[in-house]
């Protein structure tokens, strides 16, 4: 969920700089840079309300929006460092 209104979106992976890509955000929902992103528990692996990160970029498409999120946890960077040092 994104922001105070808990706007839904679907996590679609990570880009090269470590930001998370979230797609399929309804075009009629207001999303702002700096909004907090939390887990929804809809996918079951995480409980509701775990902080995922902060919105850093917004792209408005014809019918949806997509955002980039700076993750709160550094686990993705640690994993990348391990893979690069193999």
C-alpha distance (Angstrom), angle and dihedral (degrees) to the residues before:
residue distance angle dihedral
X1 . . .
X2 3.80 . .
X3 3.79 127.2 .
X4 3.76 133.0 -26.8
X5 3.83 93.0 -45.8
X6 3.83 90.8 54.1
X7 3.79 93.6 -125.9
X8 3.82 111.9 -164.8
X9 3.78 125.8 -122.7
X10 3.80 138.8 156.5
X11 3.79 121.9 -115.5
X12 3.79 108.0 -127.0
X13 3.79 103.8 -178.0
X14 3.76 139.2 -82.2
X15 3.81 129.9 -63.5
X16 3.81 126.7 -139.6
X17 3.81 96.3 -86.2
X18 3.81 91.8 54.4
X19 3.80 96.5 -102.8
X20 3.78 118.0 139.2
X21 3.80 118.2 -121.9
X22 3.80 116.6 -139.9
X23 3.81 117.9 -172.3
X24 3.81 140.3 179.1
X25 3.79 96.0 48.4
X26 3.83 109.6 161.0
X27 3.81 111.5 -102.9
X28 3.82 91.9 -135.4
X29 3.82 92.8 59.4
X30 3.82 119.3 92.6
X31 3.80 113.0 -125.3
X32 3.81 121.9 176.2
X33 3.78 136.4 -166.9
X34 3.79 106.5 -99.7
X35 3.82 95.2 34.0
X36 3.79 114.9 138.9
X37 3.79 118.3 -118.8
X38 3.81 119.0 -149.0
X39 3.79 135.3 179.2
X40 3.78 117.2 -92.6
X41 3.83 97.7 -158.0
X42 3.81 88.4 -133.2
X43 3.80 91.6 120.3
X44 3.82 91.8 46.8
X45 3.83 101.2 -135.4
X46 3.81 93.4 98.2
X47 3.80 131.1 35.1
X48 3.80 120.7 -115.6
X49 3.79 117.9 -79.0
X50 3.82 104.7 23.7
X51 3.80 108.0 147.2
X52 3.81 110.9 -114.5
X53 3.80 100.1 177.2
X54 3.80 148.0 -82.7
X55 3.83 128.9 -62.2
X56 3.82 110.4 -110.0
X57 3.82 102.7 167.5
X58 3.80 137.6 21.0
X59 3.80 127.4 -160.0
X60 3.80 118.0 -170.1
X61 3.80 114.7 -152.6
X62 3.82 128.8 -175.5
X63 3.82 96.2 -84.5
X64 3.82 106.0 3.7
X65 3.79 142.8 28.4
X66 3.76 130.2 -129.6
X67 3.78 128.9 -160.9
X68 3.77 141.2 -164.8
X69 3.78 117.1 -133.7
X70 3.79 128.0 -160.6
X71 3.82 102.5 -137.8
X72 3.80 119.2 -122.3
X73 3.80 92.1 -145.0
X74 3.78 122.6 64.3
X75 3.81 94.8 -147.8
X76 3.79 92.9 108.5
X77 3.81 92.1 56.0
X78 3.79 91.8 47.3
X79 3.80 90.8 51.8
X80 3.81 91.4 48.1
X81 3.84 90.3 51.6
X82 3.81 90.6 51.8
X83 3.80 92.5 49.7
X84 3.82 93.5 46.4
X85 3.82 92.4 51.0
X86 3.79 95.5 54.5
